[in-house]
């Protein structure tokens, strides 16, 4: 019986491949105020990133803003791959990005973007970055 258990354990050990579990830490800076909350959306596909309703994300976190100096948030247990991040300083805590005409009324942020304009609109290809190990990103909020 012990021999059978040993063989089974040995076989199971060779048949399982460990999945990398990385941590992505995001330092968010440039808050105008500490009103409301911060919504962080992590994407791993082009289609999810295009979604204007902000419902087709890979992972989401909502955190309170304790200081205008910045907030540090982590996404843990991520497999290796390509990701992009969107942020919303949801000042009225209604869970969505409020707009005045086409322009956001609240602070926004996107990985790899320091400015956003009609000629510099975010897309997954521009915002994407690789996660192959633990990583720290710094994203500055933009108020248009």
C-alpha positions, 0 to 999 in steps of 0.5 A: 500500500505504501508503495502505491501511495508513493508512486501516486504522489511521485506521479502527481508531483510530475504532472502538476506545473506550478502557476506563477503568482505575481504581485502587481503593486500600483502607487497612485499619486496626484490626488486633487482631494480625498473625497470619494474612493479610488476605483482600480481596474485591471485588464488582460484583454483588448476587448475588456479595456474598450468597455466604456461601462467599466464592467468587463475587467479582469480584476477590480478594487475599490479603496478609500483615499486616506491621503492626497499624497498617494495610495498603494494598492496590490493585485496578488496571485497574477499569472504571467502575462500582459495587463493594463490598468485604468483608475478613476478617482470616483469623487462622489462614490457613485461607482462610475466615471462621470462625464461632462460632454465627453470629458471626464469630470473626475480624475482618471489614470491609465498605465503608461499615460501621463496625459490624455487628449483627443489625439492621445487616447488610451488603448490596450496596446499603449497601456499594456505592460508585462508581468513576469514577476512582482512589479510596481507601477506608479500612475499619476491621476489626470484631471481634465 
